[in-house]
Each structure stands twice: as C-alpha cells, then as structure tokens.
C-alpha cells in the first residue's frame, strides 16, 4: 500500500531533473529575440563552407570571413552561382530565305540570254560592273562542266558545279524579362585574365559570339576591362555590350522602339518598358557613318535590290540582289538582313544597319511603319551634324 505514493514521487522528481538538464539555447525566445534563422548570429567557426543556397537565403548563418565569407560575397555580386540571362526561345526558322545566293568575281561578270550562250561565253546580253556583287539565283545547271545560273538579270557562268553560299548562322537573344545587368557577345577569340591589364595571368579564352554577363568595369593600361566571372577579365574592346535601359529616349513617343548603339555595335528592342530582344549589328564605316538621331520606319519591304557607289572612281561599287527584311527609316538607310556578312559587331556598311537574316526577320515581324529607331553613340565619336551625311546606302 505504501509503494504507490513512492513511485509517484519518483516520477515527479525525474521530470524536474529532465527539465533542469535542457540547455538554455533550447528555451523559448524571450522578448527582443527571434528564432528566425535569418537573424541567427554568424558562426565563429570558419572551418566550414556554406552552400550557395544557404548563403542566398540565410546569409547570417554563414561565417563573415574566411572561405564562406568570400563565397557569400560572390553570391551577393551574382558571380556564384551565376544566374543565367532570362532568355526565351527564338524561332530559328526565321533565318530561312527563299533565295539562293552567289558572290561574283570582283572584276565584273557577263550576262547571257541563254544557258548555251553562257557555256560558250559568247553573245553576252549585258554586264554586271566590278565591285562587291551578290546575285540571287533560282536555277542552276551544269553543262559541259560549266555551272550556269539563272539570275534576275539573265544567265551567268560560275565554276564547274552549282554552289549555294552559306548564310550567316549568328542570331541574337529574345528575353522573357529585362536582364538585371550588362551582357555582351565576344567579338573574337580573346584571352581571359585574372585581373584587369595585360600583365595579369591568362586563365583561358572565350570564343567568338559567346554570350557573357558583365559584373564590373575597370580601367588599366589606358584600356577598359570587363569582369565576366570570378577572377575573369577581358578587354572591353573585345566585346559588344548591351546595358539594358528601358527608359524611353528623348524624342520617342511610343512604348515600342529600337535602340542602336553605334559604339558597341549592338541593337536593343524595347516594348512597354521591357527589353525583349538584343543582337549585334554592323553599321556604317567612317565616312559612311550611320547617322545618330531619332527616326521612324517609313517603309517595309520583304526584299529589295540595293546598289550604289560613293567614290568618284566607283571603287566602292556594290550590288546586292534580294536583300531580305528591309525597313527604311532615314532616307536610304535601312535595317535589313545581310546574307553576305560573316560577322557582326563591327562597322562595315555604307550607312545601313546590317543584321543577320534571323535577326532581321524577327525585327521585321515585330516592327511596323512608324516604329521609332533611336541611334546613338555614347562615345561621341560619330558626327552629329546633318550636313555630314548623304542619303546613305547598304
């Protein structure tokens, strides 16, 4: 009969002893404190490394110095883990052209009224002047080991077999939202260095047309340098950069416009305050500059023939047949596809804005007559006096 009260007392004493053994850190939060891990103090133990996810979500749980602190700083800068650009799918079928093209000899080419005359090289019906000449052709046949092409102007001879020139494969980027930082295309194989300057060690290379994000700019040896990753720098002259700027330029009276940066040789498309597309272009060479200013598209053509010469001796003569996806915006200056270009990101035209066929088609579908075109040069190197400019050309 006496054992039951004794057992009860032992149970009560055991419970009190268990409560006394609970460490103070496990107690309920008191006033002025919280159990939120974001407010937890940084650990004094520098021997461990937080995961990138922990650093981004709960930075105060990670050491403030040492390896983990360095990684946390990289995460803060967006360098590790590096978040991808918000690109969306681009229809690569836009690069298809319903024409075949061939570049002719720069010494000039004879035209013939029949395939037989072309094979014989006699009875010419005309001649295409010497210069940069590309023709489109609809049919080709080999007769007596001579390839004969049917062009809009007549038949031409061209080697021993039928060949179609390869079209440029480059294309720009479409975006689901405006990127948070500057991005760029590499203009050619370039060295990556651990720090700004040619004296810094080389750690690798980036190849042409590769897209990189730029996290910082710096000056060294009278050159600008771009940081593209942790301890990874490239010369700014080796990239064509786009810095998203959805603020409407002066003179643009619409929520849809095209911006062309002559210094960077890039084009950006904005709609309702958002960057929706960007790419590299080839604008006018010195002397044939693409004119800065704000313009509007006044004509759209699915294709157009372009020819011209600006020098007295016609040494710069060009003739380009069936130029695709043409949008005139400043006299003879236009945005259009340039199937004859092998690279973009450098001035190369007579004043027009040259794009890859894929990019030109995308832009043609997006724009309409009246779309604003804002052309600017942040370096100030391009003349702004309208008297400097002729009507322009391809």
Secondary structure as GFF3:
##gff-version 3
##sequence-region A 1 394
A	DSSP	alpha_helix	3	21	.	.	.	ID=ss1
A	DSSP	three_ten_helix	24	26	.	.	.	ID=ss2
A	DSSP	three_ten_helix	37	39	.	.	.	ID=ss3
A	DSSP	alpha_helix	52	57	.	.	.	ID=ss4
A	DSSP	three_ten_helix	59	61	.	.	.	ID=ss5
A	DSSP	alpha_helix	66	77	.	.	.	ID=ss6
A	DSSP	beta_strand	87	88	.	.	.	ID=ss7
A	DSSP	three_ten_helix	92	95	.	.	.	ID=ss8
A	DSSP	beta_strand	100	103	.	.	.	ID=ss9
A	DSSP	beta_strand	109	112	.	.	.	ID=ss10
A	DSSP	alpha_helix	115	120	.	.	.	ID=ss11
A	DSSP	beta_strand	124	128	.	.	.	ID=ss12
A	DSSP	beta_strand	132	143	.	.	.	ID=ss13
A	DSSP	beta_strand	146	151	.	.	.	ID=ss14
A	DSSP	beta_strand	154	157	.	.	.	ID=ss15
A	DSSP	beta_strand	173	175	.	.	.	ID=ss16
A	DSSP	beta_strand	183	186	.	.	.	ID=ss17
A	DSSP	beta_strand	190	193	.	.	.	ID=ss18
A	DSSP	beta_strand	202	206	.	.	.	ID=ss19
A	DSSP	beta_strand	211	213	.	.	.	ID=ss20
A	DSSP	beta_strand	216	220	.	.	.	ID=ss21
A	DSSP	beta_strand	223	229	.	.	.	ID=ss22
A	DSSP	beta_strand	232	235	.	.	.	ID=ss23
A	DSSP	three_ten_helix	236	238	.	.	.	ID=ss24
A	DSSP	beta_strand	239	242	.	.	.	ID=ss25
A	DSSP	beta_strand	256	261	.	.	.	ID=ss26
A	DSSP	beta_strand	266	271	.	.	.	ID=ss27
A	DSSP	beta_strand	274	280	.	.	.	ID=ss28
A	DSSP	beta_strand	293	296	.	.	.	ID=ss29
A	DSSP	beta_strand	299	308	.	.	.	ID=ss30
A	DSSP	beta_strand	318	330	.	.	.	ID=ss31
A	DSSP	beta_strand	333	337	.	.	.	ID=ss32
A	DSSP	beta_strand	353	355	.	.	.	ID=ss33
A	DSSP	alpha_helix	357	366	.	.	.	ID=ss34
A	DSSP	beta_strand	372	376	.	.	.	ID=ss35
A	DSSP	three_ten_helix	386	388	.	.	.	ID=ss36
###
